[in-house]
Amino acid sequence: MRTKTKAPIVYLALITAINYLPILVVVAFSFNASKLPTTWTSFSLRWYGKLASNTRILESLRNSLIMGLSSTLLSAIIGTLGALGLAKTDYKTNKLVSFLATLPLMIPEIILGMVYLAYFSLFSIPFGFPTLLLAHTSFCVPYIMMMVSARLVGMDENLEEAARDLGASRARAFRDITLPLLSPAILSGSILAFAMSFDDIVISVFVNSPYFNTLPTRIYTQMKTGVTPEINALCTLMLLVTLSGILLSFAIIHKKRKQSPS
């Protein structure tokens, strides 16, 4: 017999308050006319107007999007090929390679940042977009590699072999059979990798230059002089875009389920 208890409800309420109450406060104060983050005066779209004219923040947002998309694309290619290589071969060093590939996930970011700093300085690589792209790609690869490797474990290898037996080349069998089966794992890993790249600040501080600021580094440097409510407006817009993407994906999945035969 199940015992009735309010513990799950209390737990859910507590987690919801911890996770979502700060977000609601940020959204609410983005419409506050006052510059003070603790005093509500009146409803206003003042900070959205200032955000639209703040070229530095918008440029940093653009840089973060470019960096996130570029590093995600490279890490998706490298991570997918790495997972396929480990799955298709049977070398004694496969476990060691797999461990080394996922090792950046277990190393603190501040140590990775210092390592990248020393490495790029050793080879005299100019700091900026190239170093930032290399660093972000290196710590994004494990996320995609782990997702694809997990998908390969449960995938039937006979499907690709059957395509080869029917006359398909290795490239076409990969394109028509393997890649579509791996696409959900690649997409999931890419979304996670993009989020990690877009959100990174610790490693970026070590390998970045003053001439290429991402959004997190821009906000971090503004902390010294005070962050204006324009950041609240930017966070609200980004949250709206994220929620719109999630709702759109749910709508597409629901539509496909309705169209698919039962």
Sequence and secondary structure as in RCSB ss.txt:
>XXXX:A:sequence
MRTKTKAPIVYLALITAINYLPILVVVAFSFNASKLPTTWTSFSLRWYGKLASNTRILESLRNSLIMGLSSTLLS
AIIGTLGALGLAKTDYKTNKLVSFLATLPLMIPEIILGMVYLAYFSLFSIPFGFPTLLLAHTSFCVPYIMMMVSA
RLVGMDENLEEAARDLGASRARAFRDITLPLLSPAILSGSILAFAMSFDDIVISVFVNSPYFNTLPTRIYTQMKT
GVTPEINALCTLMLLVTLSGILLSFAIIHKKRKQSPS
>XXXX:A:secstr
     SHHHHHHHHHHHHHHHHHHHHHHHTTBSSS TT    B  HHHHHHHH HHHHHHHHHHHHHHHHHHHHH
HHHHHHHHHHHHH   TTHHHHHHHHHGGGTS HHHHHHHHHHHHHHTT  TTHHHHHHHHHHHHHHHHHHHHHH
HHHTS THHHHHHHHTT  HHHHIIIIIHHHHHHHHHHHHHHHHHHHHH  HHHHHH  TTS  HHHHHHHHTTT
   THHHHHHHHHHHHHHHHHHHHHHHHHHHHHHS  
